[in-house]
Amino acid sequence: MPSLFVIRGNDQGTRLELSAPVVSIGRDASNVLQLHDTQVSRRHAEIRRIDDRYQLVDLNSSNGTFVNGKRITEQWLVSGDQLQFGRTLVLFTRPTEESSEDLSAVVNIASPQDTGDRSQIISSIPQEEGSRIFSAELPHADTWTARARSNLQVMYRIAMAISHTLDIDQLLNRIMELIFEWVEADRGCIMLIDPDTDQLVPKVRRTRQGISADDKIIISKTILDYVRENNEGVLTSDAREDERWTEAASIVQAGIREAICVPMQGRYGVVGVIYIDTSMSPQEVLRRGSTKKFTTDHLKLMVAIGHQAALAVEDTHYYSAMVQAERLAAIGQTIAMLSHHIKNILQGIRGGSYLIQLGLDKHDEELIRKGWNIVEKNQNRISSLVLDMLTFSKEREPDLRPADWNETVADVIELMQSRAQENNVELSSALADDIPELVFDPEAVHRAVLNLVTNAIDAVAEQENRPGRVRVTTEYDASARRVYAIVEDNGPGIPPDLIDKLFNPFVSMKKGVRGTGLGLPVSQKIVREHGGEIRVESSPDQGTRFIIEIPAVLPSGDGPKATGSHTQASPGEK
């Protein structure tokens, strides 16, 4: 389905599918797409679906509606069009009707045995060799060829820089470095247009070695306005003699002899400018005479560099908008899921409160106790949910300290015995007696094991064909320097196609409203913070086995050493 995607502006990251026949756009909250942009009219424009096409119509807005940089009144849209309302840029996309399956009939990958193909590879070169064509010396290259090769080399290096980063500051710094390697400039800077103020903001500044970094770069607003408005690069060999800048006093005061200023022209507009200049003292001017550092060739290449840099900036903005859209979608999903779970918990609390009130009215202590048990159980559920939310969302370092691995696991078993008995589940344990004192975060590991045991009890409590059993064991492998906590049950098992999804947030196998879908992701996060991993072994009707494995570290900081001749089966084997 066609959609609108805000790639620049206060609403960056917003995505809207064009499901309605008419989609209104404007600042007012009544619009289908509300834009929080002061330069957007209350009722700015509409997108109308006519048959199978989409038409953008301006509603006599104050600042106009633009498609690909051109002001329009009505315009049929095609996929990839960039729409501008005020300072907000919106991308119109429409899935192609052609399917990749259509090409499979005419493009076929077959083995030589199937086709009788006798072709052989006679030559190959690594990818790195592609760049050497620009640096190799030609024995009889004339001046024009040498200059063309030099320009190609610069553009190739610019393209490589663009392809290796999505960080704008890093990219612009690299581009300025390459410019200074190629042209004899003294000072330079790159300025980008702030979408909120429409003003040029310096992002990168560079001076040639030997020139003070504190030396100010004074750029005439006259030149900048000319470059932006006319979308032209300019070269001035002596700004005081160029009739376009005769009234710009700042140039005279700066004493600039040569300067190049080019627009950063992207796909749909200017995103900034690149400026370089030279500054010579009167003595140097007399010594050099009319010698020029900058030429028309420099200007042409600078225009090309500006275009490449602009495309990279636009791509980075688009990527940032995509990340923002995914972030907003994830936040929306999280809020929806948590709201659902909290609502269910609150319903349980209300039900328990009702029984308590009823018991108070009837002076029925048994009814009060029953209601209180319901309230207490739901209080524990919401407490567990909050702890899981905090653990999952917060980046943290484990609170590592010497602790007893078996004692931590035993605390979980003792805590869960009452819950197991309530659900008629047999909870047993077998803790290895050769585990030394280790360095780990006991509170976090307690939480991870608790989630696994809780899940196991809930899984076997739901089955009716056999008694539920959950067994918790610990193991220690001194030679591999690993310690294990294993939770296994005789429940219904997990279908193979769902095992890979178990650790996704908000994915729950529990029936009813008991599961939040955060327990396993939290346990996995805790174990990975310790440098370990959780493995799952399960088959339908054969039960499930979760194995926590983390590196075993002794309090001395050395790897653990064997404490006896104890041998055992690998935790990976049932």
Helices and strands as residue ranges (DSSP letters): E 3-8, E 15-17, E 22-26, E 33-34, E 45-50, E 53-58, E 65-67, E 70-72, E 74-76, E 82-85, E 88-93, H 100-104, H 112-115, G 127-134, H 143-163, H 168-182, E 187-193, E 200-207, H 221-230, E 234-236, G 239-241, G 243-245, H 249-254, E 256-265, E 270-279, H 282-288, H 296-362, H 365-393, E 401-403, H 405-422, E 425-431, E 438-440, H 442-461, E 468-477, E 482-489, H 496-499, H 519-529, E 533-538, E 544-551
